[in-house]
Amino acid sequence: MKKILQYIRNHGAWAFAFMIAMASPILGPLAALSPLYPLAFASGTAVVLLTRNLRISLPMAFLVLACAASIILANPLPIFQPWVRLCYSLLVFIVLSPLLSSPTLEEFRIRLYEWVMRLSVFIGVASFFCYFAGINYMTTFYKASPGTAGLFGGLTVQSMLLGPMAGIGFIHLLYRTLKEMMTYGTLSLPRLFMMLACLCSVLLSASRGAFLSTAAAAGYLFFMFLKDKPRQLLKTVVCLLLVSGAAYPFMGYFASGMISKQEANEKSGGTFSSREILWNDRKREFLDSPVYGVGFASQRIVSYAVSLRTGVIEPGTSYGAIFAMTGLMGGLPFMYILLTNILKRPFPRRYGAPVSPAQATLVFFSLHMVTEGYVFAAGASLGAVFWCSLGAAAAYRHQTHTHPLEIP
């Protein structure tokens, strides 16, 4: 126990505590602690605002102003409570995003990001074993047949949380593996097993968006680490194809839920038929009001009547939500913020890695947000993880006092 406490102290005790609050809506065993989630952001905002020598990110500030302006100009329905949701989102932006920054805040964001990555690896590996132990917290929160496709959440309360969290864990482990190979020429077998467990958890979740995002982000990492070594890159691609072919029967067992889900969608009219209605709604909303949108955290075209009764929003896509809700006024600054944090130089000086770990996570999110609409959902855990990754990517670029790649 002493060693565990010492490890936590050495790697940011406050960041660890904040990670626990962020994990409470994700993990079934911590669901009772979910009130800590908003409390952590409220108290975190107070601490940030009391921090000295704050720097303001103009693109982020412009995005916040665009969100507020969209509510004023579009006058959305009160049922959606856009001002309340904007205030909640502002708490997330202040604590996690680059909106406000200082050396102390940037160190905290890096530490928090590292703890969130440890959490994602833990979720991916532990949920793999939960599958064989018959542990599925999703059936505790969603009453349905345990064998139904897409109803395995492992330690998480929802399969749509397990998929992306396990995928992020896989990408983080792959980043560390490639960094270790390029630097020391060594390979950790326990880490390879954890990667396999995380990948199996992605498949067990039956989340096609998470699987495709994981595969694409993995390809991005291989390319970035091996682009200056074309022969090694070619050998790696061939090796991966052979391994994938050999593992197909084995992986097919874990992917049975995803295959069943895909077949059901194809019978319904398309690969992503479950999302196409929502995508078309967001497209129509944007075309109706392309400059300032239909209002932050609001909808004008509602295909599901339950949204008008409860105010719950299901946008179906983060990009569609941003452009539909805030128009070009908010969509363009968001895309600028996302792309610059993915494409800019990862560190203030050369550390031997072509990208930062947070940039790899952002690549995952940049693809996953096509099919999931959590970017402006302050109460959504995945939204918090996204903004945490964005803030860490910006912080890594400014870090000068701590070597960011030597965290165990």
N, C-alpha and C positions, 0 to 999 in steps of 0.2 A: 504493500500500500504506500509506503514511503517513497518508493521509486516512482510509482505512478503520479503521486502528488508533486514530486520534484520535476518530473517530465512536463506536467501541466504548467508549473511555474516557469520553467525554462522556455516554454513555447507560447507564453501569453495566457495568463490565467483569466484576465478579463475577456479576451477573445474566446476562450473556451466556454466561459459562462454565457456569452452571447450566442455562441453556436448551439448550446443546449436549448436556449429559448427559440432559436430558429428551427431546431429539430423537433420541438414539441408537437407541431401540427403534422409532421411527417411520420414519426414513429408511433406505432400503435401503443407500445408500452409507456410512452411519454404523453399520451393524449390528454391526461388529466392536468398536465402542466401547460396546456396551450394558452391559458390567459397570460403567461409570461411573454408570449410573442409580441403583442402590442405594447406591453409594459416596457419591454427591452428597447423598442424603438422610441418610445416617448422619453424614457430616461436617457437613452443614447443621444437623442437630439439635444436635450438640455446640456449634456456634457460637451457636445460639439460646439454649440453656440457660445459656450464659455471659454472655448479654446482660443488662445492668442495667435496672432499672425496668420489668420485664415486667408487662403487664396480662393477666389471664385472662378469657376469654369464658365466662361461666357456661353459656349454652346449649350451646356446643361441649363444655365439660367434662362437662355432663350427658349429652350424646350418647356421649362416650367411656365414661363410667361405665355407661351403658345397654348398650353393646356388651360390656363385660366381664361385667356381670351376666347377660346372656343366655347367655354360655358357662357360667357357674357354675350357673345354674338349669336350662338345657335339657340340659346334658351331651351335646353332639353327638359324632358318631363321630370317633375320633382321626385317621382318614384325611384329614380336612379341615384338620387342624392349625390350629384356630381361634386359639389363643394366639399362635402364630408369626405368623399373618396379622394379628392385632390389633396386635402390636408393630410390624410393618412399616407398617401403616396409621397408627399413631401417629407414626411418623417423618414421613409425608406431612402429617399434620394439623399437627404442630409447625412444620414449615418453611413450608407454604403457606397453611394455613387461619388464621382469626382466633383459634384456640385460645389462642395466646400472641402478644402484640403489643407493640410499642414504636415510637417514631418512626423509628428506624433500620430496623427490620424492615418497617414499612409502606412506607418508601421503596424498600427492596429488592423488596418484592412488586409494587409498581407498575412498577418497572423490569423485573422478570422478566416480568410480564404483557405489557408492551409488546414485549419481545423475542419472546415466544411468539406474539403477534399478527403480528409481522413474519415469523416462521417459517411461520405458517399461510398468509399471503399468498404467500410464496415457494413453498410446496408447491402451492397452487392454480394459480398462474401457470406454474410450471415443469412441473407434470404435464400441463398443457394442451399444451405444446410437446412433451413426451415422447410423447404419444399419436401425434403425426404423425411423430416420429422413431423410433417403434417401440421405445421404452424402457419397460419394464414390470417393475419389481423384484418385483412379486407373483409372477410366474411363476418367479422364482428360488427363492422360499421355499415356494410351493405348486405342485406339479406338476399341470398340467391344460392343456387346450386353450386357447390365448390368446384364441380367439374366444368362449369361454363367457361368458354374461352374469354380471356381477359379479366378473370376474377382472381388471379393470384397476386397478392400484394406483399407476401413475405412479412417482413417486419414493418412495412409501411401500411398506411390506412387505405391506400388506393394503388391499383396497378399502374395508373398513369403517373404516379410518383416513383414507384419502383423502377420502371423502365429508364427514365432519364437520369435518376440518381445513380443507378448501377452503371449506366453508360458513361456518365461523368467520371465515376470511379475507375472504369476501364481506361478511359483516355488519360487520366492522371497517372495511372500505373504505367501505361505505355510511354508517356513522356519521360518518366523517371528511368524506365528501362533503356530507351534510346539514348538518353543523356549518359547513363552509366556505360553503355556499350561504346559510344563515341569518345568518352573521356578515358575510361579505364580498360575497355575491351573485355569486360566481365558481364556475366548474366546471372541474375538471381532466380533460382528455380522456385522458391516460395512465392516470389512476386509473379512469376508466370502462372502459377496455380491460382493466385488471387485474381489475375486478369481473366483466366478461363471461368472462374466462378462468377465474376461480374458479368461476363458476356452471357453466360447461361441464365443469369437473373434477368437480363434484358430480354432474352428470348421467352422466358417463362412469363414475363409481364404481358406478352402479346402486343406490345406497343410497336407498331410499324414505324412511327415517326422517330422513336428513340433508337430503334435498330439502325435505320438509315442514317440518322445523324451520327451515331457512333461509328459506323463504317466510313462515312465521309470524313469525319474528324480524324480517324486513324490514318486514312489515306493522306490527309493534309500533313500529319506529323511525319509520316515516312518520307514524303516528298521534301519537306523543309529540312529534315536532318540529313537526307542523302542526296539532295539535288546537286551537290558538288562532287558526288561520287557516283556517276551514272552506271558503272558496272555493278557496284554494290547495290544500287537501287534496283537494277534489273534482276539481279540474283534474289533480292528480297521479294520482289513481286512474284517471281517464279516459285519461290519457296512457299509463299503465302497461298498461291493457287493450289499447289500440291497438298499442303496441309489442309486447306479448306475442302478439297476433294476427298481426302482420306477421312476427315472428321464429319463429312456430311451425314452419314447414317446416325452417328452419335448425336450431332447437333439437331438432327431432325426430330429426335424425341423431345427435346426441350422446346422446339419451335412449333410443335403441333397446334398449340393454341393460336399462334400467329397465323399459321396456314389456314386454320378453320375460320378465323376472323376475316382473312383476305377472301376466302371463297364465298363467305356470306355477303361481303361487300360487292363482289363481282356479280353475284346474283341480283343484288339490289340496283345495279346499274353502273358500277365503276369501282376502280381501285380505292378511291377515297370518297365514295358516295356519301358516307356519313358526315363529311365536311363540306361537300360542294354547295349545299343549300346555304350554309353560313358564309362561305366564301363569296357567293353571289350576292348575298345581302350586304356584305361589307363593300363590295364593288359598287353596288347601286348607291349606297350611302355616300361613298366618296365622289361619285359622278354627280350626285345631287348637290353636294357642297364641297367642291375640291379645294377651296382656299382655307377655310377654318373648320371644316368638318361638321359633325352633328352634335358635338359637345363631348367633353372629356368624360370617360366612363359612362357613356350613354349610347342608346340605340334609337334610330328613327324607324328602321324597318325591322320588325320583330316577327320572325317565323314561328316562334314558340310562345304561346300566350302566357305561359307561366312567368315569363320575364316581366310582363306588365302587372302581374299580381304581387310578385315578390321583389322585383328590382334586381334579381340575379341576372348577370350578363354572361352569355356564352358566345364570344365573338368568333371562335373557330380558328383564328389565326392572329398572331401578334402583329404582324405587319399590316394586315387588313384592318385591325383594330386601331392602330396608330394613325393610319391615313384616313380612315373613316371618321374617327372621333375628333382628330385635330387637323385634318387636311394636310396640305403641303406645308402649312405654317409650323406644324409640329413634326410631320413625317420626315422632312428634309434634315432638320437638325439632328433627329434621332439617328438617321442613317449615317450622317457625318460622324457622330459620336461613336457609333458601333464600328464603322469601317476604319476610322483612324486608330482606334484602340486595338484592332486586329492587325493592321498593316504597318503601324509605326515601329520604329526600332524598339525592341523589347526591353532593353536595359540601358542605363546611362553610359556604360562602357562594356566592352566585349567580355562576356562570361563564358564563352564557348558553346552557347546554345543559340540557335537561330530564332527561337520564339520563347516567350515566357510561358509557364504553365497556365497562367490565366488566359493568355491568348488562345491556347488550345481549347480551353473550356468555352471561350466565346465563339469559336468556330462551331463547336457542337450546338450551342444555343442559336447561332445564326441560322442553322438549318432546322432545328427543332421548333423554332418559333413560327415556321411556316404552317404547322399543323396544330399548334396550341396557342391560346390567346391569353397568356398570363403577364405580359410585359407591364401593363398598367394596373394589375391586380395586386394592391399592396398587401392584402391578406393571404395571397397565394405564396406558398413556400418556394415554388420554383421561380417565381418572380424575384423573390429576395435573393435566391442563389444567383440568378442572372446579374442583378445589380451589384452583388458582392463580387462577382467575377470581373465585372466592368471596372469597379473601383480598384480592385487588385491589379488589373492590367495597367491602369494609369499609375498606380503607386509603384509598381516594379520599375517603370521607366525613370522614376525620380529617385530610386533607392541608391544610396551611396555608402551607408554605414554598415550594412549587413549583407553578406553574400547570399542572394536569394536562392541559390541552387544547392546549398549544402544543408538543407533542413532534412533530418532523417525521417 
